[in-house]
Amino acid sequence: MDIKIPQLSLVVLIGPSGSGKSTFAQKHFLKTEVLSSDFCRGLVSDDENDQAATNDAFDVLNFVASKRLAAGRLTVIDATNVQPEARKPLVKLAREFHVLPVALVLNLPEKVCTQRNKDPPDRTFGPHVIRQQRSQLRQSLRKLKREGFRHVFEFESPRDVESATIERVPLWNDKRDEHGPFDIIGDLHGCADELEELLAELGYVKSEPVSDDPGWSKLCYSHPAGRMVEVRDRLKTTNTNLARCTTAYRQYCWKADSIDDLKLAPFHLLATENGVHVGENHQWHMAQLANICNADDKLLLATDNKMIDVTNPDDVATGVQWWRDLTERGGEGMVVKPLDFITKGKKGLNQPAVKCRGREYLRIIYGPDYDTEANLKRLRNRHLGRKRSLAIREFALGIEALERFVRKEPLRRVHECVFGVLALESEPVDPRL
């Protein structure tokens, strides 16, 4: 197996005891690059197998890892790392220092791991430990990318491990190996025709694209003598992108000098003294809220809404056009909900709502050039299952908290649900989804 990893990354070895993690690390990485949990246990307790020293050992390991990453040095973590809670702080550490976390998984058969653990005299734990570690690994193997690992490589046999090669690849913005000579061009202003004429004058010729990546044009130029072009138009590009983002942001704001300038547009009647109104459909909720908003039109703003039959193509087209008109006038977007407040499917609760933001508003979230084809392709391939699961669980906890509050249960009972929602909000999920 030929493996390519970023030249600057946090490499996390994952596998049960006896899978060969330390041997693999010694073969492919410098001794100074590898931080072993066993070695750190020895540093703090003089015994590499002293499990009571584990917490202190990982304090040392994380401290040294942070210093290496801060210095821009590849770092390898040699520990079992079979549990999500063991990997979570490592992914967090990688993000803190803006490096990519890489998972190298040694998922070898239990028989192999058990046999290897019989040889070292200091390995006194039984085969049940390895069995448990492999079980923990299998349970989370498919979730590694969701946890934040950008690259995941799995070895399933000793032959896979033995034949592995590792190549360190510079990041796309690492140009330290490019020494020129350079032809520096400024004030380009997006004029492609003038650029091509200038390149021809400088001796550049048309050539094949250097990559199949969608970000590359089919038209490329290269210089027979190996010269390179440096375009000094980046500041203008940055300013243009900034202007687009600023324009998108400003249309969703208004001047507020005091509390009198604030506006609230409610869309759920959460509860009243006599109950939680989850049994009423969304039309009922919007009608009740419209009546409430009419009582104070200075503070409250009735939310515009539309009923769409999704089985009727004409109705759907009307809804799409309504959304387009709304967002083109400067609206943030719309929220699509089923008619009933709570709906259930074969797997339990259905998604309570889906945000459909406007095209310009999305520039605030994903950047000014999110709508290029390459970026749209990447955005469409995101995994949303975890986000959906969190949303449904938070929705259920929110309803439970309201029902306990209306029943006048002790506040601690209400707060149990609230803290549950806060705990789910702390899960490592991209907030832009």
Secondary structure, DSSP 8 states (H G I E B T S, - for coil): -EEEEESSEEEEEE--TTS-HHHHHHHHS-GGGEEEHHHHHHHHHS-TT-GGGHHHHHHHHHHHHHHHHHTT--EEEES---SHHHHHHHHHHHHHTT-EEEEEEE---HHHHHHHHHSSTT----HHHHHHHHHHHHHHGGGHHHHT-SEEEEE-SHHHHHH-EEEEE--TT--TT----EEEEE--TT-HHHHHHHHHHTT-EEE--S--STTS-S-EEE-TT--EEEEE-HHHHHHHHHHHHHHHHHTT----SSGGG--B------EETTEE-TTS-HHHHHHHHHHHHHT-TTTB---------TT-HHHHHHHHHHHHHHHHTT--EEEE--SSSS-EETTEE----EEEE-TTHHHHHH-TTTTSHHHHHHHHT---HHHHHHHHHHHHHHHHHHHHHHTT--HHHHHHHHHHHHHHHTS---TT-
